[in-house]
Amino acid sequence: MPAVGGYQGGPVIVIGAGLAGLGAARALGQHGVPVTVLEARDRIGGRVHTVDRIDLGAHWIHGTEGNPLINLSHELGLPTLFVGGDSSYSGGWDQLVLHGPQGAVLSADQKLRSILVADEVRDELDAERRRRLAAAQPDIAVREAVAAAVARRDGMSAFDRDAIDWHIALTARDDCAAVDEPPLSFLWWDDGYEVYGYGDSVFLDGYGALAGALADGLDIRVKHVVRRIEYGARMPVRVHTDRKTFEAQAAIVTVPLGVLKAGDVEFAPALPADKQEAIARLGMGNLAKVIVQFREPFWPPDQYVFGFLGRPLADNPTMVVSLWKTHRIPALVLITGGDLARKVEAWSDREVEEWSLCVLREMFGKAVTKPKRVQRTAWHADPFARGAYSYVAVGALPSHIDTLAFPVEGRLFFAGEATYRHHWAGAHGAYASGLREAARLLNDPRVLPPRHFTENRRWREMTMRATRLFNALSVAMAPEDVEQRVAVLRKTDVFSQVPKHELHVLATMFEDRTYADGDVVFRQGDPAAEVYAIAEGTFELSRDGAVIATSSRGQVVGEYGMFGSMQRTATVVARGPSKALALDYQRFRRFLLAFPESAMALLQLTVERLIEQRRGWA
């Protein structure tokens, strides 16, 4: 990734001593480039800030397998601890203890119910996103899409509504840290975001240990607030701080998106219009932590994460993390994002303590003891951060992240989590972006961290939903019922292509349907939502009033609706008493995502059918 003109070697200034800046400076220094790092704060780390082994900023190494920070921790000899978890649930959904109304721990059935109903809504959201993209409709806020999906569900209980709110808030508000204005993008919020292998880890000595190790040997000037950056293709870069002016052949700007949005750093000349637009459109989110320390734990000492579903989310966190489990520190961390995080920052110390103890007493009752210390973070109020991390807001596109990253005049380079297309909002994305710019300056791709095979976050979450659904359905069905369904599916030309062991899984996803003579299965022009495998009887297919075919046991109707216009091209009527197995397209998608071998088998069948059709036309 060569630089565009300009830089041909010589000293480099790195602005910001967070993980992006430290990573870039270290890589350049290892290649003999003179580097000066300018940091506004009186400490290094940026949004990594560890005090007494407690992380006030970045905390998790997300996705342990292949994450460049795991490889780096091994190189630097920094101890880590695996804590599990996935792309949505810290510590893992299965290990989460979920507290409901009045602090009662939800039963296994209640907990499962909460996520299954949320999964159904998330499937609907995926379908709606595909529909909007296909129809070239404008973006909307995630909250609008969720509200519409919930409104379409009749007879929903209060528990189901609260469960959906909780699961969505955990992702949109607390994981993405998105605020209400600008809201989180429905179409693009996770587009192309990659996750590593299952399970998170933490640094036993906190993320600050990583920042300290990266900074070793670097020329870092703290308490230097950058006010103005002058640059041009045929001139050195001049960086004016509140203390002195520095000059170099190039500069890497790693200040947070929030600082760029606030205009706290002046660029001369002004940044290109497309880069200014990217800065304006991308969102800068906020995440607040309230750390309540006690003299000793009163909660289950081996439990890592507690969910809090007992009160309205507008004023309450979704989860509480125990530092005793990982660091043997008797402290609980209440985590919340978005506009509630900003409210927490604005409260007085007394209000923060009362709020946190109110939540903990709701969860743990009279066991809660007098706290030893209560701390809270304030990243939005921090003038050198102005938020926790970036997100894709309504009005922004993922391409704006690439635009923000692109160099200007071959002299001015940009790094930081908000510039990393595949891992924005993460510490590993920040670090990798620093190496990216070092590689660009050096014109040496070997500087980049080794790429590990990664998963798309959207795909990961869909497969996780599929796994939960498979498990729930398989437990609910008798083995003999599954075998009866398998016997029907094996006779079909469509589902007989599915490998035997996977067909048993697929069979659990169907629903039994019974029809009397003359019953309409679906009509031409209806929205297409299900595929049908005929178990008994006969289905008659007609188009525009003319009978075009009949189908009987072992045949499938409606399978193409999932891939076509989503409208029925024929009317299907039962002729005589009939039975069928019906499979919702959303469930079918879940299955194909979870079992790629089956997807390939069905793709092969489709191709073979198309070839036969062409031969018939010839």
Protein Blocks (a to p, Z undefined) as FASTA:
>chain_A
ZZeehinedjdddehjafklmmmmmmmmmnopacddddfblcehijacceehiafbdfbd
ghjbhpaklmmmmmnopacddebjafklghijklpccddehhiacdfklmmmmmmmmmmm
mmmmmmmmmmmmmnopacddfklmmmmmmmmpghiafklmmmmmmmmmmmmmmmnopafb
dcddfklmmgoiacddehidddfkbjklmmmmmmgopacdehiacfbdcddfkbccdddd
fkbccddfbdcdfbdfklmmnopaccdddddfklmmmmmmpccddddddddddfbdfbdf
kbmbdcdfkbcfklccfbdcdfklmnopacdddddehjllmmmmmpcfklmmmmmmmmmm
mmnommlccdfbdcdddfklpmklopabdcddehiafklmmmmmpcghhlaccedjklmm
klghiaklmmmmmmmmmmmmnopaklpccddddddfklmmmmmmmmmmmmmmmmmpcfkl
mmmmmmmmmmpmklmmpcfklmmmmmmmpccddddehiafbdehiacfbdcddfbdcddd
deehiafbdcdehiaehklmmmmnopafbdcddedjaddddddfklmmmmmmmmmmlmmm
mmmmmmmmmmmmmmmmZZ
